Amino acid sequence: MSPGRLAAMLPLARRNTTVLPLARYTTTVLLALLLLAPPVTLSGPVAPLGGSLLGAAAAEEPLPKWGFYVYMAGDNSLSEEAADDLLEMQAAGSNSDREVVALVDQSGDSDSRAYRVLRDSLEETPLADVSSGWGDELDMGDPATLRDFMTWATSEYPAQERILVIWNHGNGFKRVAEDKGSYLTVPEIEGALAEYRSATGHGPLTLIGFDACLMGMFEIAYELREHAAYIHGSEAYEPQEGWTYNHLLPLLGAETSREAMLEAVVHTYVESYRNGSVPSGYSVTASVIDTALLEPLNAAISNFGAELRAVQTLYRDEVDEARANAQVFENNYYRDLYDLTLHAAVEVPSPAVRLAGERVRQAQANATVVEDHWTMPGRRDVSNAHGLTIYYPASTPSSRYFDLAAAEGGGWRAFIDALNSELPQPHASLGANASADGANLTLAGSFSGDAARLELFLQDADGNIVAHEEHALDGDGSGGALPAVTLRPARSGSYRLDALLYDDDGWLQDHYITEELVVDLQLPDIVVEIAGPVIGFPNGQWVIAGTLSEGHTFSLGGTISNQGTVTATNIQLVVTDGGGTWQFQWPELTPGNSTEWLTPWELSNLAAGNYTVSAIATTNTASDEDPASNMDNYMLQIVPPGLHSYQITSNHVNITQFEEGDFSPTVVNITLDGDTGQGVAFVELLLDYPVAWSLQDTSSYLTGADGNVFRYGIHPENSQYTALLVPAGTASLLASFLPSLSSVAGPHEVGISLIDHNNSSAGSSTFTVNVPQYHGLRLSAAEQDNGDWVLFVENSGNGQETVMLTKNLPEGLTLHLSESYMQLAPFETREVRLSGIAGVEGSYSVSFSAQSQLQPEVQVNLTFELSVGGEANSSWIPALLLGLAGASVVAWAVTRRQLL
């Protein structure tokens, strides 16, 4: 840390968006890319116009692309935040591309308002014109209010795509839009939207979004599925600042696609907290779900619940452990659905539970359009958030749960019911024996008691279920013989067999497990795989590429392996690509071994087009476990050479903090995505950042067409840059920036630009590094040649500072300060003259104190001897720091603001 710095930190105000011009430093990285809103006072005029400015005359004009309708229930602890968010909306406002309309209620009396939000102003409609029965104080917890708002807003300000945002506190399916003792339940929202649509004839909305806590639940999305194409919610608490409308709304333009809008809703919110541009007291989550795919997910959840219910008789403790370990948020009864299935697969021995969980994960992945999350350091870890929670109570369920469509029967409802019911005791058992003989696995034995069904799962050594059978059992309640079962796996290896016995009510009675059942087919199993075109590096490394450019030097590569139990001999491999043929030969390949093959490096003479690469292996062995795996095909794409274009995105991994007297680095992940129609190209990546900053470390991660991930170090300090090859058109550049202590608090823009091998622009982007504010003061004094004294008050902090200067004089001495209350710019020094010095001739010990009014604990004292009636000494007196022992003139202090 620099000498003389007294520092204290506050986070930046989240709406400070001034970008400060500084000298810049440009770092170049060489890359080779393959492809690839009376209420609280609001600023701006408020004009009561009674509705749309356009009126019916505008009916012939094209509708705006986006209608953004915000239901702001702020008659609670979020009243001030409602005013803040209206200001954020005014940063963009309505235009020809979008209509922004808000119904706002705050904590005062008679302060409900309906606004069309314009840029820097609000256009008010009298509430009686919205709905004839409305007064000036609305109940936002009445579903009729929501219904009437949407009926008016979408009719007066129609749009092609309609988005409803419900803004308030949230508590999942239990309540949202709190207004004193009133609130909306999710079924009430569903009913209000049904009535609105019936009144208007409108189809489903494009999006229902919740700017509220804990609303990212499966049950909520399923309840509202008929009224919107997509549902948005957060699994976790939202910070009080909520959505960043000033970031989101400018992105809603005429050319914005649905997909881009949905991504913007999620990413502008999460990234605003991740990159520090908005202060947060919480970790954040957000997702958007496609309602058209909720029925398959509901079916999968029902099946998963049925399997969890079934195993309660034997594995209740294990199921409870899975719940305990699953990702949880601020409501202990809401668990991340996806993560729950993962823990159930680990904790519960039943493969039926695991298989059902896999189907849930697949269905959820299909239904999830976009998901993002960020864990705030020191706060709740949300790294295992996947977009949807599910209601999983540990005690008696809430009565409101049973009002939900998702609770109308099905396996998950049955599981919830079983959690608080007395379980039946097992009344049947298995007496089974499994064995392996060569290629066959057999199961025999008997069962006792009243059982109805036998379920079998065969798993290979990797845990893959390779066989699944169910058998109905015939018995009179006293047991009987098991059906004769023979299983013939297609591959040699070690297997596990699970036999599960159920009664007529679906309760698991017994579970038989046999492991290490070894099957040996006594055959080789030659497996040929083509990795794809290969591009080499000067250091001898090579990487699997994707699309190639005409005339590019490349090779073809892949592997050949023996996954059987018998050695294969005289193996021959023939590789063709439409332009050439290559042959490889190995005398033998023993079980469990593999080898790589690579065709010679050569300049391709293939013209632009698609070519089928084939690789076929033969051996002297008469048969093979899986002859189909003896060959492989690959579609090789060659494209004409040309200009290149890449999309550049950036996400903050770590944000800069002020710690122990210095800044910590900002770590940014920069991702480059190329068009799949592009071929290989060398590209320069330029990073433009303030000159006083340092680029501490940069490394690139690239994913090959074969899925392998490669890491390359880039060393800007000595201008040694590694050329990177990015197959499949994706590279991630991890850059660590350390701002200098001389950086003024606030956002600083870092530029990214790409130049291709034709010296043409191939893409550009920017991201923001937010430098936090620290506070520091220096105080010194000097006696001038004429005997006058001057104090020097220096703001040694990097943000605007307000300083109070006070004096402590001994008896008999008087003097005046030319200035005692001052506002200082970052790093500014102000001269304060001492005038009217009077007293008996002699020496006096005088003390002065400078104190920050923004951070009162930042204070500096100065004491020195002042002579009256003597000669001028032209002396310079430095400050002594309050509360510090000794003669040190350097100190720092850190304070943090807690966000509630």
ZAMARGU-4260 file (C-alpha; in steps of 0.2 Angstrom, whole numbers, plus 5000, padded with zeros to 4 digits):
<rodrens>
0) 5000/5000/5000 | 5006/5018/4996 | 5013/5028/5011 | 5001/5040/5019 | 4985/5031/5014
5) 4971/5031/5027 | 4957/5020/5020 | 4940/5015/5024 | 4928/5006/5012 | 4909/5008/5007
10) 4901/4999/4992 | 4897/5009/4977 | 4880/5016/4974 | 4872/5004/4962 | 4865/5017/4950
15) 4882/5026/4948 | 4885/5022/4930 | 4898/5035/4925 | 4912/5028/4916 | 4928/5037/4920
20) 4941/5041/4907 | 4958/5035/4911 | 4973/5032/4901 | 4972/5015/4893 | 4983/5000/4891
25) 4980/4987/4878 | 4985/4969/4879 | 4985/4958/4864 | 4982/4940/4865 | 4984/4929/4849
30) 4971/4916/4847 | 4967/4904/4833 | 4948/4901/4833 | 4941/4887/4824 | 4923/4892/4818
35) 4916/4891/4822 | 4788/5028/4953 | 4757/5058/4985 | 4770/5042/4984 | 4789/5044/4987
40) 4795/5059/4977 | 4800/5054/4959 | 4810/5064/4947 | 4803/5069/4930 | 4786/5077/4926
45) 4770/5067/4930 | 4756/5071/4918 | 4738/5065/4921 | 4734/5061/4904 | 4721/5047/4907
50) 4728/5033/4896 | 4737/5031/4880 | 4744/5046/4871 | 4740/5037/4854 | 4722/5032/4858
55) 4712/5023/4845 | 4720/5033/4831 | 4735/5022/4833 | 4727/5006/4830 | 4733/5006/4812
60) 4751/5008/4817 | 4762/4993/4821 | 4761/4987/4838 | 4777/4988/4849 | 4786/4972/4850
65) 4786/4972/4869 | 4773/4975/4882 | 4781/4976/4900 | 4768/4977/4913 | 4774/4978/4931
70) 4762/4975/4946 | 4772/4984/4960 | 4765/4979/4977 | 4775/4991/4988 | 4763/4995/5002
75) 4775/4986/5014 | 4794/4987/5018 | 4798/4989/5000 | 4790/5006/4997 | 4806/5015/4994
80) 4813/5001/4983 | 4797/5004/4972 | 4802/5022/4970 | 4820/5016/4965 | 4814/5004/4953
85) 4802/5016/4944 | 4818/5027/4942 | 4827/5013/4935 | 4813/5010/4922 | 4813/5028/4917
90) 4831/5026/4912 | 4824/5017/4897 | 4805/5020/4897 | 4793/5017/4883 | 4797/5019/4865
95) 4791/5013/4848 | 4798/4996/4852 | 4791/4993/4870 | 4777/4999/4882 | 4782/5000/4900
100) 4767/5001/4911 | 4766/5000/4930 | 4753/4999/4944 | 4761/5005/4960 | 4756/5005/4978
105) 4767/5012/4992 | 4766/5013/5010 | 4757/5030/5012 | 4738/5033/5011 | 4730/5036/4994
110) 4746/5033/4985 | 4741/5020/4972 | 4746/5026/4954 | 4745/5019/4937 | 4759/5025/4925
115) 4765/5023/4908 | 4784/5024/4911 | 4793/5036/4899 | 4811/5040/4897 | 4814/5052/4912
120) 4796/5054/4916 | 4780/5046/4921 | 4763/5048/4912 | 4749/5045/4925 | 4732/5038/4922
125) 4718/5042/4935 | 4714/5025/4943 | 4695/5028/4940 | 4699/5027/4922 | 4708/5011/4924
130) 4693/5003/4933 | 4677/5012/4938 | 4677/5006/4956 | 4695/5010/4960 | 4699/5024/4973
135) 4717/5030/4977 | 4721/5016/4988 | 4721/4999/4981 | 4723/4982/4988 | 4737/4974/4978
140) 4733/4957/4987 | 4716/4957/4979 | 4716/4946/4963 | 4703/4958/4955 | 4716/4971/4956
145) 4728/4961/4946 | 4714/4956/4934 | 4709/4974/4931 | 4726/4981/4929 | 4731/4968/4916
150) 4714/4971/4907 | 4718/4990/4906 | 4736/4989/4903 | 4736/4977/4889 | 4721/4985/4880
155) 4727/5003/4882 | 4745/4999/4878 | 4745/4983/4868 | 4760/4974/4861 | 4765/4959/4851
160) 4774/4951/4866 | 4767/4953/4883 | 4777/4952/4899 | 4769/4952/4917 | 4781/4956/4931
165) 4774/4953/4949 | 4785/4964/4960 | 4785/4962/4979 | 4790/4950/4993 | 4788/4932/4990
170) 4786/4916/4999 | 4784/4903/4986 | 4767/4896/4982 | 4761/4903/4999 | 4760/4921/4995
175) 4766/4936/4985 | 4761/4954/4982 | 4759/4958/5001 | 4748/4973/5005 | 4747/4975/5024
180) 4738/4959/5029 | 4733/4955/5011 | 4742/4945/4998 | 4740/4935/4983 | 4741/4916/4982
185) 4747/4907/4967 | 4730/4900/4963 | 4723/4917/4965 | 4735/4924/4952 | 4730/4909/4940
190) 4711/4914/4943 | 4715/4933/4940 | 4724/4929/4924 | 4710/4917/4918 | 4697/4931/4920
195) 4708/4944/4912 | 4711/4933/4897 | 4692/4929/4896 | 4688/4947/4896 | 4700/4952/4883
200) 4701/4937/4872 | 4720/4937/4874 | 4731/4921/4872 | 4744/4917/4885 | 4757/4929/4890
205) 4775/4928/4883 | 4782/4928/4901 | 4776/4929/4919 | 4791/4935/4929 | 4792/4937/4948
210) 4803/4951/4955 | 4801/4943/4972 | 4809/4930/4983 | 4807/4911/4982 | 4796/4910/4967
215) 4806/4899/4957 | 4796/4883/4961 | 4790/4869/4950 | 4772/4871/4959 | 4771/4889/4954
220) 4776/4886/4936 | 4764/4872/4934 | 4750/4882/4942 | 4752/4896/4929 | 4757/4885/4914
225) 4741/4889/4904 | 4743/4908/4905 | 4761/4911/4899 | 4774/4902/4887 | 4787/4905/4900
230) 4788/4907/4919 | 4803/4916/4928 | 4807/4914/4946 | 4821/4914/4959 | 4824/4899/4970
235) 4833/4910/4983 | 4829/4926/4991 | 4831/4942/4980 | 4841/4957/4986 | 4830/4972/4990
240) 4837/4980/4974 | 4829/4966/4964 | 4829/4966/4945 | 4840/4979/4937 | 4827/4987/4925
245) 4840/5000/4919 | 4850/4986/4913 | 4836/4975/4906 | 4824/4987/4897 | 4836/4994/4885
250) 4838/4977/4878 | 4820/4975/4873 | 4820/4981/4855 | 4811/4977/4839 | 4824/4965/4834
255) 4826/4956/4851 | 4820/4938/4850 | 4811/4929/4863 | 4826/4919/4867 | 4837/4934/4869
260) 4824/4942/4880 | 4823/4927/4891 | 4842/4927/4893 | 4842/4946/4896 | 4829/4944/4910
265) 4840/4931/4919 | 4858/4937/4915 | 4855/4956/4918 | 4849/4952/4935 | 4862/4939/4941
270) 4877/4948/4932 | 4873/4964/4940 | 4876/4957/4957 | 4890/4945/4951 | 4900/4960/4944
275) 4897/4971/4959 | 4888/4985/4949 | 4873/4982/4962 | 4877/4979/4980 | 4870/4963/4987
280) 4867/4955/5004 | 4862/4938/4996 | 4867/4926/4984 | 4856/4926/4968 | 4847/4913/4957
285) 4836/4915/4942 | 4828/4904/4929 | 4815/4903/4915 | 4805/4888/4912 | 4796/4883/4896
290) 4778/4879/4901 | 4775/4868/4886 | 4787/4855/4893 | 4780/4855/4911 | 4768/4840/4908
295) 4783/4828/4905 | 4792/4835/4920 | 4776/4833/4931 | 4775/4815/4925 | 4793/4812/4930
300) 4791/4820/4947 | 4776/4810/4950 | 4786/4794/4946 | 4800/4800/4957 | 4789/4803/4971
305) 4780/4786/4969 | 4797/4778/4970 | 4802/4788/4986 | 4786/4783/4994 | 4788/4765/4990
310) 4806/4764/4998 | 4800/4772/5014 | 4797/4755/5022 | 4816/4751/5020 | 4825/4767/5017
315) 4816/4781/5026 | 4833/4787/5034 | 4842/4786/5018 | 4828/4797/5009 | 4829/4809/5024
320) 4848/4810/5021 | 4845/4814/5003 | 4834/4829/5008 | 4846/4835/5021 | 4860/4836/5009
325) 4851/4843/4994 | 4853/4862/4990 | 4842/4872/5001 | 4837/4890/5001 | 4830/4902/5014
330) 4814/4892/5016 | 4819/4875/5023 | 4804/4866/5015 | 4810/4871/4997 | 4823/4860/4990
335) 4832/4861/4973 | 4823/4848/4963 | 4837/4843/4952 | 4850/4842/4966 | 4838/4832/4977
340) 4837/4818/4963 | 4856/4818/4963 | 4857/4815/4982 | 4843/4802/4981 | 4854/4792/4969
345) 4868/4792/4981 | 4860/4789/4997 | 4845/4778/4992 | 4851/4761/4986 | 4836/4758/4975
350) 4840/4759/4957 | 4822/4762/4954 | 4824/4779/4963 | 4840/4783/4953 | 4832/4779/4937
355) 4816/4790/4941 | 4828/4804/4946 | 4837/4803/4930 | 4821/4805/4921 | 4817/4820/4932
360) 4834/4828/4928 | 4831/4825/4909 | 4814/4833/4909 | 4819/4848/4919 | 4834/4851/4908
365) 4822/4850/4893 | 4810/4863/4901 | 4824/4875/4907 | 4827/4889/4894 | 4840/4898/4904
370) 4847/4897/4922 | 4860/4907/4931 | 4866/4909/4949 | 4880/4917/4959 | 4886/4914/4976
375) 4891/4929/4986 | 4906/4926/4996 | 4902/4923/5014 | 4883/4920/5010 | 4873/4905/5006
380) 4881/4894/4994 | 4869/4892/4979 | 4882/4883/4968 | 4870/4868/4966 | 4855/4878/4961
385) 4847/4872/4945 | 4832/4883/4942 | 4817/4875/4951 | 4813/4870/4969 | 4800/4858/4975
390) 4790/4858/4991 | 4797/4845/5003 | 4791/4848/5020 | 4799/4840/5035 | 4782/4840/5045
395) 4764/4843/5042 | 4762/4851/5025 | 4754/4869/5023 | 4736/4868/5019 | 4739/4880/5005
400) 4749/4866/4996 | 4733/4856/4993 | 4725/4870/4983 | 4739/4868/4970 | 4736/4859/4953
405) 4753/4850/4957 | 4745/4843/4972 | 4730/4835/4964 | 4735/4817/4965 | 4751/4809/4958
410) 4766/4801/4966 | 4774/4817/4973 | 4757/4820/4983 | 4757/4802/4989 | 4775/4804/4995
415) 4771/4820/5004 | 4756/4811/5012 | 4767/4797/5017 | 4780/4808/5026 | 4767/4811/5040
420) 4759/4794/5040 | 4762/4779/5050 | 4771/4767/5038 | 4766/4749/5036 | 4778/4736/5041
425) 4786/4724/5028 | 4776/4708/5027 | 4785/4699/5013 | 4803/4694/5009 | 4814/4687/4996
430) 4824/4671/4996 | 4834/4673/4980 | 4851/4667/4972 | 4859/4675/4957 | 4874/4667/4948
435) 4885/4670/4932 | 4889/4657/4920 | 4899/4662/4905 | 4888/4673/4895 | 4872/4671/4906
440) 4866/4678/4923 | 4852/4668/4932 | 4841/4672/4946 | 4831/4659/4955 | 4822/4657/4972
445) 4806/4660/4981 | 4797/4674/4991 | 4786/4673/5007 | 4772/4683/5012 | 4760/4694/5002
450) 4770/4701/4987 | 4763/4706/4970 | 4778/4712/4959 | 4796/4708/4957 | 4807/4722/4948
455) 4825/4718/4942 | 4839/4730/4937 | 4855/4725/4930 | 4869/4737/4931 | 4887/4737/4923
460) 4903/4742/4931 | 4900/4760/4927 | 4883/4760/4935 | 4873/4760/4919 | 4857/4751/4919
465) 4858/4738/4905 | 4843/4728/4909 | 4826/4731/4918 | 4812/4719/4920 | 4796/4718/4930
470) 4787/4701/4934 | 4770/4699/4941 | 4770/4687/4956 | 4757/4674/4958 | 4753/4669/4976
475) 4739/4667/4988 | 4747/4678/5001 | 4758/4664/5008 | 4773/4666/4995 | 4779/4656/4981
480) 4792/4652/4968 | 4801/4666/4959 | 4800/4666/4940 | 4815/4659/4931 | 4825/4673/4925
485) 4840/4673/4913 | 4849/4689/4908 | 4861/4689/4893 | 4872/4705/4894 | 4879/4711/4877
490) 4896/4714/4884 | 4908/4705/4895 | 4911/4713/4912 | 4906/4714/4930 | 4888/4717/4934
495) 4876/4720/4949 | 4859/4713/4950 | 4845/4721/4961 | 4829/4712/4964 | 4815/4723/4973
500) 4799/4715/4980 | 4783/4725/4981 | 4766/4722/4988 | 4749/4727/4980 | 4750/4745/4987
505) 4767/4748/4980 | 4777/4747/4996 | 4794/4740/4995 | 4795/4723/5005 | 4813/4717/5002
510) 4828/4722/4992 | 4841/4708/4986 | 4858/4714/4979 | 4871/4703/4971 | 4887/4711/4965
515) 4902/4706/4955 | 4893/4694/4943 | 4906/4692/4930 | 4901/4689/4912 | 4914/4683/4900
520) 4908/4681/4882 | 4926/4675/4877 | 4927/4687/4862 | 4937/4702/4858 | 4928/4719/4856
525) 4936/4731/4844 | 4930/4748/4846 | 4935/4761/4832 | 4932/4780/4836 | 4936/4794/4824
530) 4940/4810/4835 | 4940/4822/4820 | 4952/4833/4810 | 4967/4837/4820 | 4977/4853/4821
535) 4995/4853/4828 | 5005/4865/4838 | 5023/4869/4836 | 5027/4861/4853 | 5020/4844/4846
540) 5004/4845/4855 | 4988/4842/4844 | 4970/4845/4847 | 4954/4839/4839 | 4947/4852/4828
545) 4929/4854/4820 | 4926/4864/4804 | 4941/4867/4793 | 4945/4881/4780 | 4950/4876/4763
550) 4968/4873/4761 | 4972/4871/4779 | 4985/4858/4785 | 4977/4845/4796 | 4977/4827/4800
555) 4964/4814/4805 | 4965/4806/4822 | 4956/4793/4833 | 4958/4778/4844 | 4956/4759/4842
560) 4953/4749/4858 | 4949/4731/4863 | 4935/4731/4876 | 4933/4712/4876 | 4941/4698/4885
565) 4951/4690/4872 | 4966/4697/4862 | 4963/4702/4845 | 4976/4698/4832 | 4981/4705/4815
570) 4971/4721/4816 | 4969/4732/4801 | 4962/4749/4800 | 4957/4758/4784 | 4953/4777/4785
575) 4946/4786/4770 | 4940/4805/4769 | 4935/4806/4751 | 4952/4812/4745 | 4964/4799/4752
580) 4965/4782/4760 | 4977/4777/4774 | 4980/4760/4782 | 4986/4755/4799 | 4990/4738/4806
585) 4994/4731/4823 | 4999/4713/4826 | 4988/4712/4842 | 4978/4722/4854 | 4976/4714/4871
590) 4960/4716/4882 | 4958/4733/4890 | 4971/4742/4879 | 4969/4756/4866 | 4980/4765/4855
595) 4979/4782/4845 | 4980/4783/4826 | 4984/4798/4816 | 4985/4801/4798 | 5000/4810/4790
600) 5000/4829/4791 | 4996/4836/4774 | 4989/4852/4765 | 4971/4847/4761 | 4966/4848/4743
605) 4948/4845/4747 | 4937/4859/4741 | 4923/4867/4752 | 4910/4854/4756 | 4905/4840/4767
610) 4915/4823/4767 | 4912/4807/4776 | 4927/4800/4784 | 4926/4781/4788 | 4937/4770/4798
615) 4934/4751/4797 | 4944/4738/4807 | 4946/4720/4803 | 4955/4706/4813 | 4959/4688/4812
620) 4946/4684/4825 | 4930/4675/4818 | 4918/4685/4829 | 4917/4701/4840 | 4906/4706/4855
625) 4899/4720/4845 | 4904/4720/4827 | 4895/4737/4824 | 4908/4746/4834 | 4922/4740/4822
630) 4919/4755/4812 | 4915/4773/4814 | 4910/4788/4802 | 4913/4806/4804 | 4906/4821/4794
635) 4921/4832/4789 | 4916/4850/4785 | 4927/4861/4774 | 4922/4879/4772 | 4929/4892/4760
640) 4941/4905/4768 | 4934/4921/4773 | 4930/4934/4786 | 4926/4929/4803 | 4914/4934/4817
645) 4913/4929/4835 | 4901/4933/4849 | 4910/4939/4865 | 4902/4937/4882 | 4910/4940/4899
650) 4905/4934/4917 | 4914/4940/4933 | 4921/4925/4943 | 4927/4937/4957 | 4924/4955/4960
655) 4936/4968/4966 | 4936/4971/4985 | 4946/4982/4996 | 4955/4971/5008 | 4969/4974/5020
660) 4974/4991/5012 | 4973/4985/4994 | 4962/4980/4980 | 4959/4962/4976 | 4959/4957/4958
665) 4944/4956/4947 | 4943/4939/4938 | 4933/4939/4922 | 4929/4924/4911 | 4928/4930/4893
670) 4920/4917/4881 | 4922/4918/4862 | 4909/4909/4851 | 4911/4908/4833 | 4899/4904/4819
675) 4898/4885/4815 | 4901/4889/4797 | 4918/4897/4800 | 4935/4888/4798 | 4951/4890/4807
680) 4959/4907/4809 | 4972/4916/4819 | 4964/4930/4829 | 4971/4944/4839 | 4962/4947/4855
685) 4965/4965/4862 | 4961/4970/4880 | 4959/4988/4883 | 4960/4993/4901 | 4967/5008/4912
690) 4985/5010/4911 | 4989/5010/4929 | 4981/4993/4931 | 4990/4976/4929 | 4984/4961/4920
695) 4990/4949/4933 | 4987/4932/4925 | 4978/4926/4910 | 4975/4908/4904 | 4964/4901/4891
700) 4953/4886/4892 | 4947/4878/4876 | 4936/4863/4872 | 4940/4852/4858 | 4928/4843/4847
705) 4931/4828/4857 | 4926/4836/4873 | 4943/4837/4880 | 4948/4853/4889 | 4965/4861/4886
710) 4973/4875/4896 | 4986/4887/4890 | 4995/4901/4900 | 4996/4918/4893 | 5010/4929/4900
715) 5007/4948/4896 | 5021/4954/4908 | 5034/4948/4895 | 5024/4949/4879 | 5024/4930/4877
720) 5007/4925/4870 | 5002/4907/4866 | 4993/4904/4850 | 4977/4895/4854 | 4967/4883/4843
725) 4948/4884/4848 | 4939/4869/4841 | 4920/4869/4840 | 4922/4888/4840 | 4922/4891/4859
730) 4936/4898/4870 | 4936/4904/4888 | 4949/4917/4892 | 4951/4919/4911 | 4959/4936/4914
735) 4964/4943/4931 | 4964/4962/4933 | 4971/4971/4948 | 4965/4990/4949 | 4978/5002/4955
740) 4975/5011/4971 | 4974/5027/4961 | 4958/5021/4952 | 4943/5032/4956 | 4928/5023/4963
745) 4915/5018/4951 | 4913/5008/4935 | 4928/5006/4923 | 4925/4999/4906 | 4937/4986/4899
750) 4936/4984/4880 | 4938/4968/4870 | 4941/4967/4852 | 4946/4954/4840 | 4956/4955/4823
755) 4956/4941/4811 | 4970/4935/4800 | 4964/4947/4786 | 4967/4961/4798 | 4948/4964/4799
760) 4937/4966/4814 | 4930/4949/4820 | 4920/4955/4835 | 4920/4967/4850 | 4913/4969/4867
765) 4915/4977/4884 | 4913/4973/4902 | 4913/4983/4918 | 4925/4982/4933 | 4918/4991/4948
770) 4931/4998/4959 | 4925/5000/4977 | 4927/5016/4987 | 4939/5018/5001 | 4940/5033/5012
775) 4956/5041/5017 | 4962/5058/5024 | 4978/5067/5026 | 4981/5083/5036 | 4997/5094/5036
780) 5002/5112/5039 | 5015/5124/5033 | 5021/5141/5039 | 5024/5152/5025 | 5038/5165/5023
785) 5026/5179/5028 | 5022/5170/5044 | 5004/5165/5038 | 4999/5147/5041 | 4990/5135/5029
790) 4982/5119/5032 | 4982/5106/5018 | 4967/5094/5019 | 4969/5080/5007 | 4956/5067/5002
795) 4967/5052/5000 | 4952/5041/4996 | 4946/5037/4979 | 4929/5043/4980 | 4919/5060/4983
800) 4922/5065/5001 | 4914/5077/5013 | 4926/5083/5027 | 4923/5093/5043 | 4938/5102/5049
805) 4938/5107/5068 | 4951/5116/5079 | 4956/5114/5097 | 4965/5130/5104 | 4973/5133/5120
810) 4967/5147/5131 | 4972/5164/5125 | 4974/5160/5107 | 4962/5164/5093 | 4962/5160/5075
815) 4949/5158/5061 | 4948/5144/5047 | 4945/5150/5029 | 4935/5134/5027 | 4929/5121/5039
820) 4916/5111/5029 | 4921/5105/5012 | 4918/5093/4998 | 4933/5085/4990 | 4935/5076/4974
825) 4945/5060/4974 | 4963/5063/4978 | 4960/5082/4979 | 4970/5093/4991 | 4962/5109/4998
830) 4971/5124/5006 | 4963/5131/5022 | 4971/5147/5028 | 4973/5152/5046 | 4968/5170/5048
835) 4966/5182/5063 | 4979/5173/5073 | 4980/5183/5090 | 4987/5180/5107 | 5000/5184/5119
840) 5017/5182/5112 | 5024/5165/5114 | 5022/5147/5108 | 5005/5138/5108 | 5001/5119/5105
845) 4987/5119/5092 | 4977/5104/5086 | 4966/5102/5071 | 4955/5087/5066 | 4948/5082/5049
850) 4934/5070/5049 | 4925/5061/5035 | 4906/5064/5036 | 4903/5049/5026 | 4913/5037/5036
855) 4915/5046/5053 | 4928/5033/5059 | 4940/5040/5047 | 4948/5055/5056 | 4965/5062/5056
860) 4973/5074/5069 | 4987/5087/5068 | 4996/5095/5082 | 5010/5107/5081 | 5018/5122/5089
865) 5012/5139/5083 | 5022/5155/5088 | 5014/5172/5090 | 5025/5187/5089 | 5040/5177/5083
870) 5049/5175/5066 | 5042/5165/5052 | 5050/5148/5051 | 5044/5141/5034 | 5041/5124/5042
875) 5030/5110/5036 | 5021/5099/5049 | 5013/5082/5044 | 4998/5075/5052 | 4997/5063/5067
880) 4984/5050/5065 | 4970/5048/5078 | 4971/5032/5088 | 4988/5027/5082 | 5003/5025/5093
885) 5021/5031/5088 | 5026/5042/5074 | 5018/5033/5060 | 5010/5043/5046 | 5002/5028/5037
890) 4986/5019/5042 | 4972/5011/5034 | 4955/5005/5041 | 4941/4995/5032 | 4922/4996/5036
895) 4908/4987/5027 | 4890/4992/5024 | 4878/4978/5028 | 4864/4976/5016 | 4848/4970/5024
</rodrens>
